[in-house]
Amino acid sequence: MRAITRARFEGLAAYTRRAAMAVMAVMADELAWFSSQDESVIAALIRDTDGEYSAHLLMRDLDEKYRWIGATGYHAAPEGAVIELRSRIARAAADADEFRVQGDETKRPVDFFTPLTDRERLHPNFVRLREELGFVAARRLITSMMRWYDDVDGNFVEQFQTSGFDQRVWELYLFAALTEAGYDVERPKPAPDSLATGPRGRFALEAVTVNPSIGPDGKATPSPRLEPDHDPESYRRDYLPLKYAGPLTAKLKKKYWERPEVSDVPLTVAIQDFHDTMSMTYTGSALSTYLYGIQHDTRTGADGTREVVATKVEFHMKGKTPIPSGFFFLPDAENVSAVIFNASATLSKFNRLGVIAGFGSDDVTLVVKGLMIDPDEDATAPLPFAAVVGPHYEERWLDGAIVFHNPRALRPLDPATLPGTAQHFLQADGTILTLAPAGQVIGSVTSVLAFGGSEED
């Protein structure tokens, strides 16, 4: 038996909390984590509300999911629980064929990385994830977490490997983030994408992405920012907000709130921008503009001081056609409680969290650089940061997430629903109040250094 980090335990088995260990997370404090030498058995040492100590054991079932297989007795001191745990782990590892059988397995473990189609149809980023050493941490983490992902449509793996790669990565991220926050994630069919239930309540979540525009030839059209006659002001004022308008208004037409599962709970929409290379790192302000119909600009006075000025935006121009701004004020939008966004929720986040969980390679180093919110309340610009992703680096799935609350919501989302996220609220005077944790990341880039070479994602 050996001790492992909490991050390692979470990387291997956090998703098991959806089942037997969900109660443990609420009723007890986890103190330490252990595994057999080959990690066929893992365990968590806990202290319950009576001050007694015990350990819960998990083992991979025939579908390669970690499942609960038993617990030690209750002990007055942690030493007693650890001593008993050592013998329980040894016995389970020795009799694996007996202990790992749960009786409800399909005996067909989810396999994300064996190609289902010809190589030319595979998404370039899937190929990178599957084959490159620099993404070994993300690959191993996804392999572990996806044993528990419920593919209700039956086409998740095929889309993950081909044209739907970005959308599926966003859904995987949301699954991981909700699990981290302590929610049991159900995937009802046909919709919405998720129903999350946990100690902080219950809410529905529908995932959507902003994708590249498609031209008459069926191919993605380049971003206007690459065109010779590019107008930066029009691009910021109209083009970027309207990229969010299409996917969000399409979700309104689905009327998810009329479904029985959603009718009495907050409905949230989680959106990520994949319309251009690294577009999610610079379009978050355009999302805020479109949601509230308010644009923020930083102006510098004659004395050198800087201030943020809010301007009401009535519409955005699509060619010569005005499109109303202020998604939260559209008809039926009162049924959407909040919109969630995270600029850092990309494949690089899986890579970083994979390294933290011990899934990385000694031949690969990740360096993350970006901007974070300045804790100084008078600051008008973000702070730059840089860090090597290693033993002392800390990051959570929810880090970087922003919750935009709808001021007209019929069923408001409790700000405590997603702890550690930034929260945006529209105030009566037309300004936006932002409550953000110290060090909230606005956007980042991760450099992958492998075998003396480097690449960025």
PAZA-904210 format. One record per residue (C-alpha): residue in one letter; x, y, z. Coordinates in nm, 3 decimals, always signed. Layout:
N
<aa = A; x = X; y = Y; z = Z>
...
END
This chain:
457
<aa = M; x = +0.000; y = +0.000; z = +0.000>
<aa = R; x = +0.121; y = +0.351; z = -0.076>
<aa = A; x = -0.010; y = +0.701; z = -0.020>
<aa = I; x = -0.129; y = +0.899; z = -0.322>
<aa = T; x = -0.232; y = +1.261; z = -0.360>
<aa = R; x = -0.590; y = +1.376; z = -0.358>
<aa = A; x = -0.540; y = +1.497; z = -0.716>
<aa = R; x = -0.437; y = +1.145; z = -0.819>
<aa = F; x = -0.737; y = +0.990; z = -0.644>
<aa = E; x = -0.971; y = +1.243; z = -0.809>
<aa = G; x = -0.816; y = +1.181; z = -1.149>
<aa = L; x = -0.874; y = +0.809; z = -1.113>
<aa = A; x = -1.210; y = +0.796; z = -0.939>
<aa = A; x = -1.379; y = +1.133; z = -0.886>
<aa = Y; x = -1.660; y = +1.021; z = -1.115>
<aa = T; x = -1.740; y = +0.729; z = -0.884>
<aa = R; x = -1.889; y = +0.990; z = -0.651>
<aa = R; x = -2.193; y = +0.985; z = -0.876>
<aa = A; x = -2.272; y = +0.650; z = -0.719>
<aa = A; x = -2.181; y = +0.503; z = -0.379>
<aa = M; x = -1.930; y = +0.765; z = -0.267>
<aa = A; x = -2.160; y = +1.066; z = -0.312>
<aa = V; x = -2.281; y = +1.030; z = +0.046>
<aa = M; x = -1.925; y = +1.012; z = +0.174>
<aa = A; x = -1.842; y = +1.352; z = +0.024>
<aa = V; x = -2.128; y = +1.512; z = +0.219>
<aa = M; x = -2.119; y = +1.323; z = +0.549>
<aa = A; x = -1.744; y = +1.299; z = +0.608>
<aa = D; x = -1.406; y = +1.468; z = +0.561>
<aa = E; x = -1.151; y = +1.293; z = +0.342>
<aa = L; x = -0.811; y = +1.297; z = +0.510>
<aa = A; x = -0.578; y = +1.080; z = +0.301>
<aa = W; x = -0.573; y = +0.859; z = -0.008>
<aa = F; x = -0.402; y = +0.529; z = -0.079>
<aa = S; x = -0.359; y = +0.265; z = -0.349>
<aa = S; x = -0.213; y = -0.076; z = -0.410>
<aa = Q; x = +0.117; y = -0.069; z = -0.597>
<aa = D; x = -0.054; y = -0.122; z = -0.932>
<aa = E; x = -0.352; y = +0.103; z = -0.847>
<aa = S; x = -0.595; y = -0.181; z = -0.901>
<aa = V; x = -0.731; y = -0.086; z = -0.558>
<aa = I; x = -0.758; y = +0.269; z = -0.424>
<aa = A; x = -0.899; y = +0.401; z = -0.098>
<aa = A; x = -0.989; y = +0.717; z = +0.093>
<aa = L; x = -0.945; y = +0.762; z = +0.467>
<aa = I; x = -1.234; y = +0.958; z = +0.616>
<aa = R; x = -1.347; y = +1.108; z = +0.945>
<aa = D; x = -1.723; y = +1.107; z = +0.992>
<aa = T; x = -1.944; y = +1.346; z = +1.186>
<aa = D; x = -1.902; y = +1.131; z = +1.501>
<aa = G; x = -1.525; y = +1.176; z = +1.492>
<aa = E; x = -1.462; y = +0.814; z = +1.394>
<aa = Y; x = -1.219; y = +0.704; z = +1.123>
<aa = S; x = -1.269; y = +0.451; z = +0.846>
<aa = A; x = -1.149; y = +0.387; z = +0.493>
<aa = H; x = -1.353; y = +0.313; z = +0.180>
<aa = L; x = -1.207; y = +0.090; z = -0.091>
<aa = L; x = -1.266; y = +0.105; z = -0.467>
<aa = M; x = -1.158; y = -0.130; z = -0.743>
<aa = R; x = -1.193; y = -0.136; z = -1.121>
<aa = D; x = -1.493; y = -0.340; z = -1.231>
<aa = L; x = -1.515; y = -0.536; z = -1.558>
<aa = D; x = -1.588; y = -0.207; z = -1.741>
<aa = E; x = -1.270; y = -0.053; z = -1.594>
<aa = K; x = -1.471; y = +0.183; z = -1.372>
<aa = Y; x = -1.363; y = +0.227; z = -1.012>
<aa = R; x = -1.646; y = +0.099; z = -0.793>
<aa = W; x = -1.697; y = +0.074; z = -0.419>
<aa = I; x = -1.606; y = -0.274; z = -0.286>
<aa = G; x = -1.618; y = -0.223; z = +0.089>
<aa = A; x = -1.497; y = -0.032; z = +0.392>
<aa = T; x = -1.299; y = -0.087; z = +0.706>
<aa = G; x = -1.462; y = -0.080; z = +1.045>
<aa = Y; x = -1.484; y = +0.239; z = +1.250>
<aa = H; x = -1.183; y = +0.337; z = +1.460>
<aa = A; x = -1.125; y = +0.594; z = +1.732>
<aa = A; x = -0.790; y = +0.693; z = +1.577>
<aa = P; x = -0.674; y = +0.713; z = +1.213>
<aa = E; x = -0.389; y = +0.470; z = +1.278>
<aa = G; x = -0.634; y = +0.187; z = +1.343>
<aa = A; x = -0.818; y = +0.250; z = +1.015>
<aa = V; x = -0.490; y = +0.262; z = +0.818>
<aa = I; x = -0.369; y = -0.067; z = +0.970>
<aa = E; x = -0.692; y = -0.242; z = +0.876>
<aa = L; x = -0.690; y = -0.078; z = +0.534>
<aa = R; x = -0.348; y = -0.221; z = +0.454>
<aa = S; x = -0.472; y = -0.575; z = +0.502>
<aa = R; x = -0.799; y = -0.506; z = +0.313>
<aa = I; x = -0.611; y = -0.368; z = +0.012>
<aa = A; x = -0.374; y = -0.667; z = +0.007>
<aa = R; x = -0.664; y = -0.911; z = +0.020>
<aa = A; x = -0.859; y = -0.735; z = -0.256>
<aa = A; x = -0.555; y = -0.713; z = -0.483>
<aa = A; x = -0.481; y = -1.082; z = -0.432>
<aa = D; x = -0.840; y = -1.185; z = -0.512>
<aa = A; x = -0.911; y = -0.930; z = -0.784>
<aa = D; x = -1.124; y = -1.164; z = -0.995>
<aa = E; x = -1.365; y = -1.196; z = -0.704>
<aa = F; x = -1.369; y = -0.842; z = -0.567>
<aa = R; x = -1.393; y = -0.644; z = -0.893>
<aa = V; x = -1.711; y = -0.808; z = -1.023>
<aa = Q; x = -2.017; y = -0.588; z = -0.966>
<aa = G; x = -2.268; y = -0.786; z = -1.171>
<aa = D; x = -2.402; y = -0.504; z = -1.389>
<aa = E; x = -2.106; y = -0.455; z = -1.622>
<aa = T; x = -2.133; y = -0.458; z = -2.001>
<aa = K; x = -1.777; y = -0.593; z = -2.029>
<aa = R; x = -1.724; y = -0.333; z = -2.302>
<aa = P; x = -1.517; y = -0.050; z = -2.150>
<aa = V; x = -1.553; y = +0.286; z = -2.325>
<aa = D; x = -1.268; y = +0.326; z = -2.574>
<aa = F; x = -1.219; y = +0.683; z = -2.690>
<aa = F; x = -0.893; y = +0.647; z = -2.877>
<aa = T; x = -0.922; y = +0.352; z = -3.117>
<aa = P; x = -1.015; y = +0.525; z = -3.446>
<aa = L; x = -1.361; y = +0.445; z = -3.579>
<aa = T; x = -1.296; y = +0.586; z = -3.925>
<aa = D; x = -1.024; y = +0.658; z = -4.183>
<aa = R; x = -0.740; y = +0.882; z = -4.071>
<aa = E; x = -0.829; y = +1.161; z = -4.315>
<aa = R; x = -1.166; y = +1.204; z = -4.140>
<aa = L; x = -1.015; y = +1.234; z = -3.793>
<aa = H; x = -1.005; y = +1.579; z = -3.638>
<aa = P; x = -0.647; y = +1.717; z = -3.631>
<aa = N; x = -0.669; y = +1.788; z = -3.258>
<aa = F; x = -0.792; y = +1.435; z = -3.190>
<aa = V; x = -0.488; y = +1.302; z = -3.375>
<aa = R; x = -0.263; y = +1.525; z = -3.163>
<aa = L; x = -0.435; y = +1.412; z = -2.844>
<aa = R; x = -0.412; y = +1.045; z = -2.942>
<aa = E; x = -0.056; y = +1.036; z = -3.075>
<aa = E; x = +0.164; y = +1.315; z = -2.942>
<aa = L; x = +0.372; y = +1.275; z = -2.628>
<aa = G; x = +0.294; y = +1.633; z = -2.530>
<aa = F; x = -0.071; y = +1.540; z = -2.466>
<aa = V; x = -0.014; y = +1.214; z = -2.281>
<aa = A; x = -0.147; y = +1.363; z = -1.955>
<aa = A; x = -0.476; y = +1.473; z = -2.116>
<aa = R; x = -0.508; y = +1.140; z = -2.296>
<aa = R; x = -0.467; y = +0.936; z = -1.980>
<aa = L; x = -0.700; y = +1.160; z = -1.779>
<aa = I; x = -0.974; y = +1.143; z = -2.041>
<aa = T; x = -0.936; y = +0.765; z = -2.061>
<aa = S; x = -0.991; y = +0.744; z = -1.685>
<aa = M; x = -1.281; y = +0.987; z = -1.656>
<aa = M; x = -1.472; y = +0.863; z = -1.958>
<aa = R; x = -1.539; y = +0.523; z = -1.808>
<aa = W; x = -1.831; y = +0.695; z = -1.632>
<aa = Y; x = -1.955; y = +0.923; z = -1.911>
<aa = D; x = -2.306; y = +0.833; z = -2.024>
<aa = D; x = -2.327; y = +0.847; z = -2.404>
<aa = V; x = -2.704; y = +0.879; z = -2.437>
<aa = D; x = -2.693; y = +0.952; z = -2.811>
<aa = G; x = -2.460; y = +0.665; z = -2.895>
<aa = N; x = -2.238; y = +0.877; z = -3.122>
<aa = F; x = -2.016; y = +1.059; z = -2.872>
<aa = V; x = -1.696; y = +0.870; z = -2.953>
<aa = E; x = -1.740; y = +0.903; z = -3.330>
<aa = Q; x = -1.799; y = +1.278; z = -3.301>
<aa = F; x = -1.516; y = +1.318; z = -3.050>
<aa = Q; x = -1.282; y = +1.171; z = -3.310>
<aa = T; x = -1.411; y = +1.368; z = -3.608>
<aa = S; x = -1.606; y = +1.686; z = -3.679>
<aa = G; x = -1.749; y = +1.727; z = -3.327>
<aa = F; x = -1.421; y = +1.722; z = -3.139>
<aa = D; x = -1.443; y = +2.075; z = -2.996>
<aa = Q; x = -1.805; y = +2.038; z = -2.890>
<aa = R; x = -1.737; y = +1.705; z = -2.721>
<aa = V; x = -1.432; y = +1.838; z = -2.535>
<aa = W; x = -1.654; y = +2.117; z = -2.401>
<aa = E; x = -1.909; y = +1.860; z = -2.282>
<aa = L; x = -1.634; y = +1.653; z = -2.119>
<aa = Y; x = -1.512; y = +1.964; z = -1.941>
<aa = L; x = -1.859; y = +2.042; z = -1.807>
<aa = F; x = -1.898; y = +1.683; z = -1.686>
<aa = A; x = -1.567; y = +1.709; z = -1.499>
<aa = A; x = -1.648; y = +2.052; z = -1.353>
<aa = L; x = -1.990; y = +1.947; z = -1.226>
<aa = T; x = -1.846; y = +1.630; z = -1.075>
<aa = E; x = -1.573; y = +1.833; z = -0.904>
<aa = A; x = -1.842; y = +2.060; z = -0.757>
<aa = G; x = -2.012; y = +1.758; z = -0.600>
<aa = Y; x = -2.300; y = +1.706; z = -0.842>
<aa = D; x = -2.454; y = +1.382; z = -0.958>
<aa = V; x = -2.480; y = +1.433; z = -1.334>
<aa = E; x = -2.771; y = +1.275; z = -1.519>
<aa = R; x = -2.801; y = +1.289; z = -1.897>
<aa = P; x = -3.171; y = +1.269; z = -1.984>
<aa = K; x = -3.283; y = +1.189; z = -2.334>
<aa = P; x = -3.355; y = +1.382; z = -2.547>
<aa = A; x = -3.263; y = +1.702; z = -2.358>
<aa = P; x = -3.125; y = +1.898; z = -2.184>
<aa = D; x = -2.764; y = +1.778; z = -2.187>
<aa = S; x = -2.734; y = +1.746; z = -1.809>
<aa = L; x = -2.931; y = +1.755; z = -1.488>
<aa = A; x = -2.704; y = +1.825; z = -1.192>
<aa = T; x = -2.811; y = +1.730; z = -0.840>
<aa = G; x = -2.603; y = +1.788; z = -0.530>
<aa = P; x = -2.580; y = +1.942; z = -0.183>
<aa = R; x = -2.641; y = +2.290; z = -0.328>
<aa = G; x = -2.956; y = +2.193; z = -0.512>
<aa = R; x = -3.054; y = +2.092; z = -0.863>
<aa = F; x = -3.026; y = +2.267; z = -1.199>
<aa = A; x = -3.030; y = +2.188; z = -1.569>
<aa = L; x = -2.746; y = +2.262; z = -1.810>
<aa = E; x = -2.743; y = +2.274; z = -2.187>
<aa = A; x = -2.404; y = +2.290; z = -2.363>
<aa = V; x = -2.344; y = +2.478; z = -2.687>
<aa = T; x = -2.043; y = +2.599; z = -2.885>
<aa = V; x = -1.965; y = +2.886; z = -3.119>
<aa = N; x = -1.831; y = +2.731; z = -3.440>
<aa = P; x = -1.665; y = +2.866; z = -3.755>
<aa = S; x = -1.891; y = +3.018; z = -4.019>
<aa = I; x = -1.941; y = +2.787; z = -4.318>
<aa = G; x = -1.926; y = +2.924; z = -4.671>
<aa = P; x = -2.121; y = +2.815; z = -4.982>
<aa = D; x = -1.849; y = +2.558; z = -5.055>
<aa = G; x = -1.913; y = +2.386; z = -4.723>
<aa = K; x = -1.579; y = +2.492; z = -4.580>
<aa = A; x = -1.506; y = +2.716; z = -4.281>
<aa = T; x = -1.465; y = +3.081; z = -4.376>
<aa = P; x = -1.169; y = +3.275; z = -4.234>
<aa = S; x = -1.224; y = +3.524; z = -3.956>
<aa = P; x = -1.270; y = +3.888; z = -4.066>
<aa = R; x = -0.970; y = +3.981; z = -3.852>
<aa = L; x = -0.752; y = +3.816; z = -4.119>
<aa = E; x = -0.898; y = +4.018; z = -4.407>
<aa = P; x = -0.703; y = +4.314; z = -4.555>
<aa = D; x = -0.992; y = +4.560; z = -4.502>
<aa = H; x = -1.054; y = +4.440; z = -4.145>
<aa = D; x = -1.239; y = +4.699; z = -3.933>
<aa = P; x = -1.135; y = +4.639; z = -3.569>
<aa = E; x = -1.420; y = +4.843; z = -3.423>
<aa = S; x = -1.692; y = +4.671; z = -3.626>
<aa = Y; x = -1.534; y = +4.334; z = -3.548>
<aa = R; x = -1.550; y = +4.402; z = -3.173>
<aa = R; x = -1.887; y = +4.581; z = -3.172>
<aa = D; x = -2.083; y = +4.358; z = -3.412>
<aa = Y; x = -1.909; y = +4.046; z = -3.541>
<aa = L; x = -1.796; y = +3.892; z = -3.212>
<aa = P; x = -2.120; y = +3.949; z = -3.015>
<aa = L; x = -2.320; y = +3.808; z = -3.307>
<aa = K; x = -2.112; y = +3.489; z = -3.304>
<aa = Y; x = -2.270; y = +3.423; z = -2.963>
<aa = A; x = -2.616; y = +3.540; z = -3.072>
<aa = G; x = -2.680; y = +3.254; z = -3.314>
<aa = P; x = -2.616; y = +2.958; z = -3.080>
<aa = L; x = -2.788; y = +3.123; z = -2.782>
<aa = T; x = -3.107; y = +3.226; z = -2.962>
<aa = A; x = -3.122; y = +2.878; z = -3.118>
<aa = K; x = -3.136; y = +2.735; z = -2.766>
<aa = L; x = -3.432; y = +2.961; z = -2.684>
<aa = K; x = -3.626; y = +2.804; z = -2.970>
<aa = K; x = -3.585; y = +2.460; z = -2.809>
<aa = K; x = -3.797; y = +2.569; z = -2.508>
<aa = Y; x = -3.628; y = +2.326; z = -2.271>
<aa = W; x = -3.814; y = +2.482; z = -1.979>
<aa = E; x = -4.132; y = +2.317; z = -2.100>
<aa = R; x = -3.991; y = +1.969; z = -2.037>
<aa = P; x = -4.095; y = +1.808; z = -1.706>
<aa = E; x = -3.733; y = +1.761; z = -1.593>
<aa = V; x = -3.659; y = +2.133; z = -1.627>
<aa = S; x = -3.989; y = +2.305; z = -1.549>
<aa = D; x = -3.915; y = +2.373; z = -1.182>
<aa = V; x = -3.534; y = +2.410; z = -1.174>
<aa = P; x = -3.291; y = +2.679; z = -1.296>
<aa = L; x = -3.190; y = +2.630; z = -1.659>
<aa = T; x = -2.835; y = +2.730; z = -1.753>
<aa = V; x = -2.662; y = +2.743; z = -2.090>
<aa = A; x = -2.287; y = +2.676; z = -2.100>
<aa = I; x = -2.121; y = +2.823; z = -2.409>
<aa = Q; x = -1.766; y = +2.803; z = -2.542>
<aa = D; x = -1.616; y = +2.980; z = -2.843>
<aa = F; x = -1.431; y = +2.768; z = -3.102>
<aa = H; x = -1.500; y = +2.984; z = -3.407>
<aa = D; x = -1.133; y = +3.077; z = -3.460>
<aa = T; x = -0.790; y = +2.978; z = -3.336>
<aa = M; x = -0.780; y = +3.048; z = -2.959>
<aa = S; x = -1.090; y = +3.266; z = -2.999>
<aa = M; x = -1.213; y = +3.179; z = -2.649>
<aa = T; x = -0.918; y = +3.373; z = -2.505>
<aa = Y; x = -1.035; y = +3.709; z = -2.642>
<aa = T; x = -1.413; y = +3.698; z = -2.695>
<aa = G; x = -1.539; y = +3.679; z = -2.335>
<aa = S; x = -1.610; y = +4.053; z = -2.326>
<aa = A; x = -1.817; y = +4.019; z = -2.645>
<aa = L; x = -2.031; y = +3.758; z = -2.470>
<aa = S; x = -2.095; y = +3.995; z = -2.181>
<aa = T; x = -2.184; y = +4.271; z = -2.426>
<aa = Y; x = -2.437; y = +4.054; z = -2.605>
<aa = L; x = -2.595; y = +3.908; z = -2.291>
<aa = Y; x = -2.656; y = +4.241; z = -2.115>
<aa = G; x = -2.654; y = +4.486; z = -2.407>
<aa = I; x = -2.377; y = +4.683; z = -2.236>
<aa = Q; x = -2.029; y = +4.747; z = -2.373>
<aa = H; x = -1.739; y = +4.832; z = -2.142>
<aa = D; x = -1.447; y = +5.047; z = -2.255>
<aa = T; x = -1.139; y = +5.163; z = -2.068>
<aa = R; x = -1.062; y = +5.532; z = -2.113>
<aa = T; x = -0.756; y = +5.724; z = -2.010>
<aa = G; x = -0.804; y = +6.079; z = -1.884>
<aa = A; x = -0.576; y = +6.378; z = -1.939>
<aa = D; x = -0.414; y = +6.313; z = -1.602>
<aa = G; x = -0.330; y = +5.954; z = -1.697>
<aa = T; x = -0.596; y = +5.792; z = -1.480>
<aa = R; x = -0.801; y = +5.512; z = -1.632>
<aa = E; x = -1.167; y = +5.437; z = -1.586>
<aa = V; x = -1.412; y = +5.179; z = -1.720>
<aa = V; x = -1.711; y = +5.333; z = -1.900>
<aa = A; x = -2.031; y = +5.135; z = -1.965>
<aa = T; x = -2.230; y = +5.212; z = -2.281>
<aa = K; x = -2.578; y = +5.080; z = -2.367>
<aa = V; x = -2.586; y = +4.874; z = -2.689>
<aa = E; x = -2.926; y = +4.843; z = -2.860>
<aa = F; x = -2.831; y = +4.624; z = -3.155>
<aa = H; x = -2.544; y = +4.474; z = -3.356>
<aa = M; x = -2.522; y = +4.508; z = -3.735>
<aa = K; x = -2.517; y = +4.194; z = -3.949>
<aa = G; x = -2.444; y = +4.351; z = -4.284>
<aa = K; x = -2.722; y = +4.608; z = -4.308>
<aa = T; x = -2.955; y = +4.421; z = -4.073>
<aa = P; x = -2.975; y = +4.526; z = -3.706>
<aa = I; x = -2.982; y = +4.232; z = -3.462>
<aa = P; x = -3.107; y = +4.315; z = -3.109>
<aa = S; x = -2.846; y = +4.306; z = -2.835>
<aa = G; x = -2.920; y = +4.200; z = -2.479>
<aa = F; x = -2.995; y = +3.827; z = -2.494>
<aa = F; x = -3.134; y = +3.827; z = -2.140>
<aa = F; x = -3.403; y = +4.076; z = -2.250>
<aa = L; x = -3.531; y = +3.877; z = -2.547>
<aa = P; x = -3.874; y = +3.711; z = -2.533>
<aa = D; x = -3.857; y = +3.376; z = -2.346>
<aa = A; x = -3.505; y = +3.449; z = -2.220>
<aa = E; x = -3.645; y = +3.488; z = -1.869>
<aa = N; x = -3.651; y = +3.106; z = -1.866>
<aa = V; x = -3.270; y = +3.095; z = -1.885>
<aa = S; x = -3.130; y = +3.149; z = -1.537>
<aa = A; x = -2.765; y = +3.205; z = -1.631>
<aa = V; x = -2.503; y = +3.160; z = -1.901>
<aa = I; x = -2.170; y = +2.995; z = -1.817>
<aa = F; x = -1.838; y = +3.051; z = -1.996>
<aa = N; x = -1.477; y = +2.951; z = -1.935>
<aa = A; x = -1.199; y = +3.076; z = -2.162>
<aa = S; x = -0.954; y = +2.821; z = -2.020>
<aa = A; x = -1.176; y = +2.514; z = -2.070>
<aa = T; x = -0.984; y = +2.367; z = -2.363>
<aa = L; x = -0.772; y = +2.061; z = -2.429>
<aa = S; x = -0.487; y = +2.237; z = -2.251>
<aa = K; x = -0.685; y = +2.234; z = -1.926>
<aa = F; x = -0.719; y = +1.857; z = -1.952>
<aa = N; x = -0.343; y = +1.840; z = -2.004>
<aa = R; x = -0.270; y = +2.056; z = -1.700>
<aa = L; x = -0.516; y = +1.874; z = -1.474>
<aa = G; x = -0.374; y = +1.547; z = -1.603>
<aa = V; x = -0.023; y = +1.648; z = -1.497>
<aa = I; x = -0.152; y = +1.749; z = -1.153>
<aa = A; x = -0.313; y = +1.403; z = -1.122>
<aa = G; x = +0.012; y = +1.230; z = -1.207>
<aa = F; x = -0.075; y = +1.125; z = -1.562>
<aa = G; x = +0.210; y = +1.317; z = -1.726>
<aa = S; x = +0.549; y = +1.214; z = -1.861>
<aa = D; x = +0.893; y = +1.304; z = -1.727>
<aa = D; x = +0.982; y = +1.401; z = -2.084>
<aa = V; x = +0.713; y = +1.670; z = -2.102>
<aa = T; x = +0.690; y = +2.006; z = -1.923>
<aa = L; x = +0.391; y = +2.238; z = -1.943>
<aa = V; x = +0.425; y = +2.614; z = -1.893>
<aa = V; x = +0.105; y = +2.818; z = -1.858>
<aa = K; x = +0.098; y = +3.195; z = -1.917>
<aa = G; x = -0.191; y = +3.434; z = -1.916>
<aa = L; x = -0.389; y = +3.709; z = -1.746>
<aa = M; x = -0.573; y = +3.704; z = -1.416>
<aa = I; x = -0.800; y = +3.948; z = -1.237>
<aa = D; x = -0.608; y = +4.199; z = -1.027>
<aa = P; x = -0.735; y = +4.176; z = -0.666>
<aa = D; x = -0.689; y = +4.554; z = -0.631>
<aa = E; x = -1.045; y = +4.691; z = -0.644>
<aa = D; x = -0.919; y = +5.006; z = -0.818>
<aa = A; x = -0.737; y = +4.815; z = -1.092>
<aa = T; x = -0.849; y = +4.869; z = -1.451>
<aa = A; x = -0.624; y = +4.610; z = -1.614>
<aa = P; x = -0.553; y = +4.242; z = -1.546>
<aa = L; x = -0.230; y = +4.097; z = -1.410>
<aa = P; x = +0.000; y = +3.875; z = -1.619>
<aa = F; x = +0.111; y = +3.542; z = -1.471>
<aa = A; x = +0.327; y = +3.244; z = -1.565>
<aa = A; x = +0.380; y = +2.907; z = -1.397>
<aa = V; x = +0.531; y = +2.566; z = -1.458>
<aa = V; x = +0.269; y = +2.295; z = -1.418>
<aa = G; x = +0.414; y = +2.063; z = -1.157>
<aa = P; x = +0.385; y = +1.938; z = -0.798>
<aa = H; x = +0.324; y = +2.285; z = -0.656>
<aa = Y; x = +0.090; y = +2.409; z = -0.927>
<aa = E; x = -0.279; y = +2.423; z = -0.831>
<aa = E; x = -0.581; y = +2.437; z = -1.058>
<aa = R; x = -0.942; y = +2.315; z = -1.048>
<aa = W; x = -1.183; y = +2.237; z = -1.327>
<aa = L; x = -1.401; y = +2.534; z = -1.226>
<aa = D; x = -1.110; y = +2.779; z = -1.220>
<aa = G; x = -1.164; y = +3.044; z = -1.487>
<aa = A; x = -1.538; y = +2.984; z = -1.514>
<aa = I; x = -1.774; y = +3.283; z = -1.530>
<aa = V; x = -2.145; y = +3.278; z = -1.447>
<aa = F; x = -2.350; y = +3.554; z = -1.610>
<aa = H; x = -2.674; y = +3.582; z = -1.410>
<aa = N; x = -2.996; y = +3.677; z = -1.587>
<aa = P; x = -3.159; y = +3.978; z = -1.414>
<aa = R; x = -3.500; y = +3.863; z = -1.544>
<aa = A; x = -3.469; y = +3.497; z = -1.452>
<aa = L; x = -3.792; y = +3.331; z = -1.339>
<aa = R; x = -3.582; y = +3.077; z = -1.147>
<aa = P; x = -3.259; y = +3.255; z = -1.046>
<aa = L; x = -2.946; y = +3.047; z = -1.006>
<aa = D; x = -2.803; y = +3.059; z = -0.653>
<aa = P; x = -2.450; y = +3.211; z = -0.677>
<aa = A; x = -2.330; y = +2.932; z = -0.445>
<aa = T; x = -2.426; y = +2.669; z = -0.704>
<aa = L; x = -2.080; y = +2.674; z = -0.865>
<aa = P; x = -1.829; y = +2.769; z = -0.594>
<aa = G; x = -1.507; y = +2.942; z = -0.689>
<aa = T; x = -1.641; y = +3.089; z = -1.012>
<aa = A; x = -1.669; y = +3.456; z = -1.110>
<aa = Q; x = -2.024; y = +3.593; z = -1.089>
<aa = H; x = -2.168; y = +3.875; z = -1.300>
<aa = F; x = -2.485; y = +4.062; z = -1.202>
<aa = L; x = -2.661; y = +4.351; z = -1.376>
<aa = Q; x = -2.728; y = +4.633; z = -1.130>
<aa = A; x = -3.023; y = +4.872; z = -1.124>
<aa = D; x = -2.804; y = +5.160; z = -1.245>
<aa = G; x = -2.709; y = +4.967; z = -1.560>
<aa = T; x = -2.360; y = +4.868; z = -1.446>
<aa = I; x = -2.238; y = +4.511; z = -1.404>
<aa = L; x = -2.122; y = +4.391; z = -1.065>
<aa = T; x = -1.848; y = +4.128; z = -1.082>
<aa = L; x = -1.764; y = +3.907; z = -0.786>
<aa = A; x = -1.455; y = +3.702; z = -0.859>
<aa = P; x = -1.219; y = +3.489; z = -0.650>
<aa = A; x = -0.862; y = +3.614; z = -0.605>
<aa = G; x = -0.647; y = +3.513; z = -0.899>
<aa = Q; x = -0.938; y = +3.436; z = -1.134>
<aa = V; x = -0.784; y = +3.349; z = -1.472>
<aa = I; x = -0.918; y = +3.552; z = -1.764>
<aa = G; x = -0.731; y = +3.363; z = -2.035>
<aa = S; x = -0.415; y = +3.159; z = -2.078>
<aa = V; x = -0.187; y = +2.980; z = -2.322>
<aa = T; x = -0.010; y = +2.655; z = -2.237>
<aa = S; x = +0.326; y = +2.575; z = -2.393>
<aa = V; x = +0.404; y = +2.205; z = -2.435>
<aa = L; x = +0.777; y = +2.131; z = -2.411>
<aa = A; x = +0.869; y = +1.780; z = -2.518>
<aa = F; x = +1.210; y = +1.634; z = -2.609>
<aa = G; x = +1.360; y = +1.980; z = -2.647>
<aa = G; x = +1.089; y = +2.090; z = -2.890>
<aa = S; x = +0.786; y = +2.307; z = -2.809>
<aa = E; x = +0.439; y = +2.372; z = -2.935>
<aa = E; x = +0.149; y = +2.579; z = -2.808>
<aa = D; x = -0.220; y = +2.487; z = -2.776>
END
